[in-house]
Amino acid sequence: MKWSEIAFDWNHVRAFLATVEEGSLSAAARQLKQTQATISRQVAGLEQDLGTMLFLRTGRKLVLTPAGGELLEHVRAMADAANKVSLSIASHSRTLQGRVVITVTDGVAANILPRILKKIRLTAPLLQLDIRETVELVDMAGREADIAIRHSCLTHKDFVSNHIGDIDAYLCASQEYLTSLGSVQQLSDLSQANFIGIGRIDQMIEWLSNYDLHLVPENFAVNVQSGVVQRKLVQEGIGIAVMPQSDLSDNEIRAVLPNQFSISVPIWLSAHRNLLARRSVKFVYEILAEDLGHYFRTLSD
């Protein structure tokens, strides 16, 4: 096998095949649950990898070039092989049993995990999934959880950790609360504002100081242990909180000084090496790594 000659990305190949089978980039995007721009970029990436045009673009229609037609036969064979592998894995996974404990923040648990957990349950219906949603770190070394999805990396040599992606976050507040603050031109203007903390306030104060936002415990009008509760309190106009960009899609929530305060919060997937020797934990870990990775790659496209 000449590995160096295999220079293309399977995701690009899949985008090409879906575009041919479905008849358009938009239809392929719907089937693959991605944006049309992502599919177009993946097809263009395959063309670049192979050094040839696969489609002629005539108006809104895509027509296969001779090179594209020749590639199609091979790609269909690849897809058939991939389907056989998937069926084999699915058959194998249905024998998996036991309980797998996952610790995760409640925001990720509520907004990202449900579809992935559904996939795990469909492919391994005998597995039991125990989701421990908390902002506090659990004792992974003490086996309080099998898998962790956290904002920090477990660097101990006994743990395997993968950086899955990043979440952009901002200072967020309701329009009502922003109006009550009056003119806010710089971060120092927030020295008397109310904040909604999450987790340990002392750690938040130290963390925010790294971004030139200097607060004291008295700034924190309310402190919670749940990102979902924090969001509700922001909507009610109680104060400001650091929240993911996705929450800004809510018309009731605004970014505060986004040009001065914008951070990227990492997401790490971790597990103890010994636990990954268990088939059930390894199975769940690998699906989480693949699907969470796909989720964050889609965000960045």
Sequence and secondary structure as in RCSB ss.txt:
>XXXX:A:sequence
MKWSEIAFDWNHVRAFLATVEEGSLSAAARQLKQTQATISRQVAGLEQDLGTMLFLRTGRKLVLTPAGGELLEHV
RAMADAANKVSLSIASHSRTLQGRVVITVTDGVAANILPRILKKIRLTAPLLQLDIRETVELVDMAGREADIAIR
HSCLTHKDFVSNHIGDIDAYLCASQEYLTSLGSVQQLSDLSQANFIGIGRIDQMIEWLSNYDLHLVPENFAVNVQ
SGVVQRKLVQEGIGIAVMPQSDLSDNEIRAVLPNQFSISVPIWLSAHRNLLARRSVKFVYEILAEDLGHYFRTLS
D
>XXXX:A:secstr
  GGG  S HHHHHHHHHHHHHSSHHHHHHHHTS HHHHHHHHHHHHHHHTS  EEEETTEEEE HHHHHHHHHH
HHHHHHHHHHHHHHHHHHTT  EEEEEEE HHHHHHTHHHHHHHHHHH TTEEEEEEE SS   TTTTS SEEEE
SS   STTEEEEEEEEEEEEEEEEHHHHHHH    SGGGGTT  EEEES HHHHHHHHHTTT    GGGEEEEES
 HHHHHHHHHTTS BEEEEGGGGGSTTEEESSTTT EEEEEEEEEEETTGGGSHHHHHHHHHHHHHHHHHHHHHH
 
